[in-house]
Amino acid sequence: MISFMFAGATIGIFYIINNNSYSIRFSFENTKELISFLIFGIGIAIILVIYILRFYQKKMNKENYLTPIAIRLKDKEVNLVALIDTGNSLKEPISQKPVIIVEYSVLETILPESIRNMYIEDVELDLNAIGKTMEEIGDDMRLRLIPFKSIGNESGILIGFKPDIIKIYLEDEIKKLSDETIVAIYNNKLATDGDYSGLLHPEILG
């Protein structure tokens, strides 16, 4: 493949310089001209190879950090793909339990109607609306307020809850969590390409 790329780049440069005339015979007048075309061709091919390798390395590394998880609340369950985010240090401030961040669109089907209404009405950051929702839910579902900081956002609040069980599907085992993890609801997209819809705290996996 690399040989074809070198040769293809060299031939391509040759015909571009010769005004894209494909009727011209592919030959060089002397060794000096041949060497100059080879240098240009090899240079361009090396740049192409570097970019291709970087793309696949990034893609492979990303795939190694993706894992399917399932979140169960009451009698409902959702499945999603989460990124094991080594930069995620978010914890619930009181219990210091690690937090999994999940898109609202994924959690919508398992959330109570009162919580869904907050996101539909776009008042999930209104403390009065959150307090009213907490009163309505009562002890049926304990909500948490999780402060966070991110690039471009000095301070923010995520609404969190403790699910009944979380299952993480690793290569060699299924890890079940029932009491040591909080799920935070994120009302936006975590990945522009849609490869994952959750951020997994690395501490959960030890």
RATA-V437752 format. One record per run of one state. SS is the DSSP state (A for helix, B for strand, O for the rest). FROM is the first residue (numbers start at 1). LEN is the number of residues. If there is no record, write none. Layout:
SS/FROM/LEN, SS/FROM/LEN
//
This chain:
O/1/1, A/2/16, O/18/13, A/31/34, O/65/1, B/66/8, O/74/2, B/76/10, O/86/5, B/91/1, O/92/6, B/98/6, A/104/7, O/111/2, A/113/8, O/121/6, A/127/14, O/141/2, B/143/8, O/151/2, B/153/9, O/162/3, B/165/5, O/170/4, B/174/4, O/178/3, B/181/6, O/187/11, B/198/4, A/202/4, O/206/1
//
